[in-house]
């Protein structure tokens, strides 16, 4: 653990110099790698050896090849390239090494944390990174969730609108609205236009922690915002979603969640700690807490599903007129 940062640094260096793209394009030994990425043979050897030990690249028939996931996500120019996501937290590194100092500081945490004072350009940079993995999550969502008969989705804090884009592309009868801070809403429209769905996905600027939601939707999703906020905010947002949804509508909360004994997964805990860096009030939430938010909001048929096993959970519930009963199903 004390040297885990070295693995991160090697991954970022390989992305920065284009190692994986060079290998994909035919640089199958260290000499060819050195020439392709513009470094000495010695440095190419160092980098290649590190990446071999991390199983980022492999030897096959004495030729260097990318590991399958690297070939899929870290070769620049490919449709599912996610290099922007893999490197966008680099700016946070110095603050992580100041955790003790930050915890002992006297700054009062803010409600919006990292989103305080957000500019359009900052939103554009941030969501270019989240879009690169968000589209994959959106594709998974439409594969796993049956939206037959639904008409309009509310994408709460939807950022680039990746979920909304995928929903309307698969369900021709549906429209969607991304409800996010004004600078984010402005940027989201660029992604809608890029994907040819600007006529079916709208962006509405607003603060979902304080402003009212659109009331003409029968599906609501809130994805990858969970650790940014505390229990009071998450509970309030889910209650507002229940109030805003049409009768019989459904809500999906997707995020990093702790097991109920709060001993893992580590990724959920680390995202909670991340809010310390931004001066926010966010924290890691356990699965049982999220079920409680839905129950308190009046949702029924509450279910918990592994969305990305070991990484993301999906809690869902349904709004009904008669709120006298509620069940919880774990799957």
N, C-alpha and C positions, 0 to 999 in steps of 0.2 A: 504493500500500500504506500509506503514511504517513497517509492520510486515510480508509482503508477503514471505520474506526469510524463515520464520519458516515453511511454507508449503513445500517449496523446500527441506529444511533440513529433514523433516519427510519422504518425498518420498524417498530421497536418503538413509536414515537410513533403511527404510523398505526393499529397494533393497539390501543394504549391508548385512543385517543380514538374508536375505532370507525369510522374512515374507510371501510373496505371494506364494513362492514355498512350504513353510511349510503348508499353508492353502490348497493349491492344493493337497498336499499329505495326507491330513486328519487331520491336527491340527485344530479342530473346536471349541475350547474354549481357554481362556487365559492361563490356566494351561498347556494345550497341546502345545500351541504356545511357552510358556516359555521353556519347555523342548526341543522342536524341534530346537529353534534358540539359545539356550544356554544363556538365560538371566534370571533374577529374575522374579517372577510372577508380582511384582509391575511394573517393567519396561515393561513387556509384556502388562500389562493392559494400561499403558500410551500410548504405541505405537498403540495398537489396538484401543483405544478410538480416538486418533488423526486420524487414517486411516478411522475409521467409519465416523467421521465428514467430512472428505474430499471425501467421497463416493468412496474410493479406495477398501474398503471391506464392506460387508453388513451382517446383521443377517437374515437368512432364516431358519424358524423353529428352532430358538434358536441355530443355528449352524453358525459359521463364514464361509463366502464364499467370493471369490474374485468378484469384479465387472466384468462384461463381458469383458471390454477392458483390464483390468488388467490381467485377466485370459489368454487373447489372446496374450498380449505383454510383460508381466512382470513375467512370470513363467519360471525360468531358465531351459534350455534344450529343450524347445518347439521350433518348427521350426521358429516362428516369434518373438522370444525373442528379445526385443529392449532395454534391460537394459543398454547396452554399450552406446547407443545414449542418453538415459535419464540422464546419469551421466557424459558424456564426457566434458561438459562445467564447471565442478566443479573447474578446475584449474583457470578459469577466475574470480571466485567470488571475491577474494581480489581486483582485478583491478576495478571491478564495483563499489566498495566502495571508489575508488580514482578518480572518474570521474572529479570532480572539479579540483583536482591537475593536472591531465593529460591534461585537456583543457588549463590550464594556463602555461603548460610547453612550452619549445622552440624547442622541437624535430620536425624535418621536416618529414611529412608523406611520406611513401615510396609507390611505385607502387604496390608491391606484398604483403605488409603488413605481415600477419601471415605466408606467404609462403617464405619469405626471409630466406635463409640458411636452408631450409627444408632438413632433413635427411631421409634416407630410413626407419629407425626405427620409427621416428616421423610420417611419412606418413602411415606406417603400423598401428600404434595405432589409428591415426585419422580416417582412412578409415575402420577399423574394426567397429568403431562406426557408421559412415555414411552408411555403407553397411546394417546395421541392419534395417534401415528405408528406405534406397534407394531401396531395392528390392521391397518393397511395392509400392513405387512410380513408379518403372519400370513396375510392373504388371498393375498399373492403366494406365500408358501411353499406353501400347499395347492394353488395352481394349478400350481406348477412341480415339485413333488415327488410322485411316485406312491407313495402309502401303502397301496395295495391289499394286503389280507391282513395288515396290521399290526394289533396289538391295543392297545398301550399306549405312550405317549410320555413320556419323562423330559425335562422342561424345566429345564435346568440354569441357575440364576440367572435364572429366567424372569420376575421382577418382577411385572407386572400379569397375566401369563399370557396375553398376547395371542396368541401362537402356539398355545398349548394350546386356547384358546377357539375359534379358527378351525378347528383340526384336528378337534375333536369335533363342531363344528357341521356340517362337511362329511362326516365319516366317522362315521356313526351307530354303527358297530361298535367304535369306539375309545374309550378313556379316556386320561387324562393325569394327571401329577403334576408340580407346580411345586416345585422344590427350591431354596429361597433362605433368606436369613437370617430368623430368627423374626419380626422386625418386618415384613419384606416379606411373608412368608407370611400374616401376619394381614391385611394390606391386600389381598393377592391375592384372598382369599375374597370381598371386596366386589365385585370385578370379575366373579368367577364368578357371583355372585348377580344382578348387574346384567344379565348376558347369558343367564341361565337355564340355566347348565351346572354349577351347584354339585353336582349329583348325579353328574357324570361327570369333573370335574376336582378333584383334591385338592391341598392345599398342605401341604408338609412343611417345617418350620423346621430349618435346619442350615447349616453353613458348608461350601460345596462344595470349598473349598481343603483341608479337614481331615477332614470327616466322610464316612462311607461312603454310597454311593448306593443307592437302591432297586434290587433285582435282578430285578424281574419285568417289565422293559420291553424292547421290541424296536426302539424308535426313541429316539434321544437328540438333542436340539438344544441348542446353546449360542449365543445370539444377543446381539450388542451388548454383550459383556463383554470382548472381546479386548484393547483397549488399556489396560484397567484393571490388568492383571497382567503379570508378567514371563514369560520363556520357561519358567522352571522350574515356575511355577504352571500355565500353559496346558498344558505337556507332561504334567504330573501329572494334571490334570483329564481330559484326553483318554484317558490310560492307564486311569484309574479308570472312565471311561465304557465303554471296551472290556471291562474286567474284569466290569462289572456287567451289560452287555447280554446278552440271550439269544443263543444261537448263531444266526448269520445276521442279527443285528440291524444297524442302520445308525446312523451318527453324522453330524450336520451342524453345522459351525462357521460361523457367519455373523458377519462383522464388517468393519471398515475395515482393509484390508491394503495395504501398500506393494507396488509392483512390485519385482521382484527386484534391480533396479539402485538401489533406494532413492531415486529422484528424484521420486517421486510415487505416488499422488495426494496433494495437499497436505492434504486433509481427514484422511487417516490419520495423517499426521505431527502435525497439530495436536491430534488426540485423544490421541496419545502425550504431547505436551507438557502437555496438560491435567492429567495426573496429578501434575505438579510442583506445581500449585496446591493439591492435596489431600494432599501429602506421601506419595504412594504410590510403589510400585516399578514401576508400569506403563510401557509403552513401545509404540512402533509396531512391528508384526510384518510381515515380508514374506511374500508368497505361498509362496515356497519353504520358509520356516521352518515355516509351518503345515502344508504337506505333510509335512515332516519329523516334526512332532509326531504326525501320524497314522501315518506309517510306523513310527516308534519304538514306538508303542502297539500295533502288530500289526494295524492295519486293512489291508484289501486293497481293490482296485478304487477307489483314491483318485482323486477327480475335483475339478476346480476350475471353478466356473461364475460368470459375472457375475450376481449376485443383483439389485442395483440398479446398473446400469452407471455407472462412475465414482465410486461411493460405497461399495457393499458387495460383497464376494465371499462365495461359499459353497463351503467345502471339505467333501467328504463321503467316507465310507469305510464298508466293510462288515466285520463281524466273522464269522470262520469258525473252525472247529475246527483245520483244518490251516493254520498260519501260515508255511508254507515259502516262499511266493511272494507277490509284491506288484507291482502295476502302478500307474502314474500316468497319468491322462488329463487333458489340458488342453482346455477347450472355451470 
